[in-house]
Amino acid sequence: MRRLFAFLVIALAGIAPAHGFARDVEDVLGRIKTGKRVPIEHVATLMRASERWCYIERDGACSWADIYLEVSADRATYEIGNAWNDEIDVTFTDHGVFQEGRYICETGYDWVPTVRAERRSDGTALKGRELAALKAEITANRASDTVDCFDYVYKGKDEAAETITLLQREYTDGVTDPVNDVTVTLHFNAEKAAALTYYY
């Protein structure tokens, strides 16, 4: 009877919905606590394992989003996307470095040359003079850019949705202001992550 029961458990497990997180993510979740800061090495693991980080998510749309392209022990390369205006979405590549076991910090990298853009109405790419004009507009708006650092506080998880929620805190010259705190939803399901859009 015990052998039959074990067989049934295995068989039912095989047809159960495939929800939950990969083993490395589960390991991180076992080491962090709700309301506590997440060490940057654990943040790096979540970056590697996730499909997309969606900031201030509303009804399947993001204010902006990150896709982590490459994550090493001390730095990350990521693609950032957002709505530039009500007609155009932009995407660009940036880099960050891990510091003090706590932060990911901007590097001052000039990401404007990597900008790609498409029309929200039909997804067609901007090219030539139109793209050049947009890059010039972006550059003009970066005049007061600062080099900031960020850390993350664990807020919770939703295994059925395959998401983890963090609070991102921004630091400029070592100082943070809660008014700049934002909630970021980490998506681990590729199909759901790909379906996310941007709002303006």
C-alpha positions in Angstrom: 0.0 0.0 0.0 2.8 2.4 0.9 4.5 1.7 -2.5 1.2 2.4 -4.3 0.7 5.6 -2.4 4.2 6.8 -3.3 3.5 6.0 -7.0 0.3 8.0 -6.9 2.0 11.0 -5.4 4.7 10.9 -8.1 2.1 10.5 -10.8 0.0 13.4 -9.5 3.1 15.6 -9.2 3.9 15.0 -12.8 0.5 16.5 -13.9 0.4 19.3 -11.4 0.8 22.9 -12.8 4.4 23.9 -13.0 4.5 26.9 -10.6 7.2 28.0 -8.2 10.8 29.1 -8.5 14.1 27.5 -9.5 16.3 26.0 -6.8 18.7 29.0 -6.6 15.8 31.4 -6.2 14.3 29.2 -3.5 17.7 29.2 -1.7 17.7 33.0 -1.7 14.1 33.1 -0.5 15.1 30.8 2.4 17.9 33.3 3.4 16.0 36.6 3.4 13.2 38.0 5.5 10.3 40.3 4.8 11.1 43.9 5.5 14.8 43.3 5.5 17.5 44.5 3.1 18.6 41.8 0.6 22.4 41.3 0.3 23.6 42.2 -3.2 24.9 38.7 -3.9 21.3 37.5 -3.5 20.0 40.3 -5.6 22.5 39.2 -8.3 21.0 35.7 -8.1 17.5 37.1 -8.6 18.8 39.2 -11.5 20.2 36.1 -13.3 17.2 34.0 -12.7 14.4 36.5 -13.5 12.9 37.4 -16.9 12.0 41.0 -16.3 11.9 43.5 -13.4 8.8 45.6 -13.7 8.8 48.9 -11.7 5.5 50.3 -10.3 3.5 47.7 -12.1 -0.2 48.5 -12.9 -2.5 46.0 -14.6 0.3 44.3 -16.5 2.1 47.5 -17.5 5.4 49.0 -16.1 6.6 52.5 -15.5 9.9 51.1 -16.7 11.5 47.6 -16.7 14.9 45.9 -16.6 16.1 42.7 -18.3 19.4 41.5 -16.9 21.6 40.4 -19.8 24.8 39.5 -17.9 25.5 39.3 -14.2 28.9 38.6 -12.7 30.2 38.7 -9.2 30.8 42.4 -9.3 28.7 44.0 -12.0 25.6 43.7 -14.2 24.6 44.6 -17.8 21.0 45.3 -18.3 18.4 46.5 -20.8 16.1 49.2 -19.7 12.8 50.0 -21.4 10.1 52.6 -20.8 7.6 54.8 -22.6 9.4 58.0 -23.7 6.1 59.7 -24.4 2.6 58.6 -25.4 3.8 57.6 -28.9 7.2 56.1 -28.5 8.8 53.4 -26.3 12.6 53.4 -25.9 15.1 50.7 -24.9 18.8 51.0 -24.1 21.6 49.1 -22.5 23.3 50.2 -19.2 25.8 48.9 -16.7 26.0 48.8 -12.9 28.6 47.7 -10.4 28.0 46.0 -7.0 29.4 47.8 -4.0 29.8 47.2 -0.3 27.8 43.9 -0.4 24.7 46.1 -0.6 24.3 48.4 -3.6 24.2 48.3 -7.3 25.6 51.6 -8.5 25.5 53.5 -11.8 28.8 53.9 -13.6 28.2 57.1 -15.6 28.2 55.0 -18.8 26.9 56.9 -21.8 24.0 54.7 -22.9 22.4 57.1 -25.3 24.2 55.6 -28.4 22.5 52.3 -27.5 19.0 53.7 -27.6 16.4 51.9 -29.8 12.9 53.2 -30.2 9.6 52.0 -31.6 6.2 53.5 -32.1 3.7 52.3 -29.6 0.9 52.1 -32.2 2.4 49.5 -34.5 5.8 48.6 -33.2 7.7 50.0 -36.1 11.3 51.1 -35.3 12.5 54.7 -35.5 15.5 55.1 -37.8 17.8 57.7 -39.4 17.1 61.3 -38.6 14.1 60.5 -36.5 16.1 58.3 -34.2 19.0 60.8 -34.2 16.6 63.6 -33.2 15.2 61.5 -30.3 18.7 60.7 -29.1 19.5 64.4 -29.1 16.3 65.1 -27.1 17.3 62.4 -24.6 20.8 63.8 -24.2 19.4 67.2 -23.5 17.3 65.8 -20.7 20.3 64.0 -19.1 22.1 67.2 -18.3 21.5 66.9 -14.6 22.0 63.2 -14.3 23.7 61.9 -11.1 25.4 58.7 -10.4 23.1 56.9 -8.0 23.2 53.6 -6.1 20.3 51.3 -5.2 19.6 48.7 -2.6 16.6 46.4 -2.2 14.2 45.3 0.7 12.3 42.1 0.4 8.5 42.6 0.4 7.1 39.2 -0.5 6.5 36.5 -3.2 3.6 35.0 -5.2 4.5 31.4 -6.2 1.4 31.0 -8.3 2.2 34.1 -10.3 6.0 33.4 -10.2 6.8 36.8 -8.9 8.9 38.3 -6.1 8.3 41.9 -4.9 11.1 44.2 -3.7 11.3 47.8 -2.6 14.1 49.7 -4.4 15.7 52.5 -2.5 17.8 55.2 -4.3 20.9 56.8 -2.8 22.6 59.9 -4.1 25.9 60.8 -2.4 25.0 58.2 0.2 21.7 59.8 1.1 18.2 58.3 0.5 14.8 59.8 0.5 11.7 57.6 0.9 9.9 59.7 -1.7 12.1 58.0 -4.3 11.3 54.4 -3.1 9.6 52.3 -5.7 8.2 48.8 -5.8 9.6 46.4 -8.3 8.0 43.1 -9.3 10.4 40.4 -10.5 8.8 38.2 -13.1 10.2 34.6 -13.5 7.6 33.4 -16.0 8.9 34.1 -19.5 5.6 34.3 -21.2 4.1 36.6 -18.6 7.2 38.8 -18.6 7.1 39.2 -22.4 3.5 40.3 -22.2 4.3 43.3 -20.0 3.9 46.7 -21.6 4.8 50.3 -20.5 2.5 53.1 -19.4 3.2 56.8 -19.8 
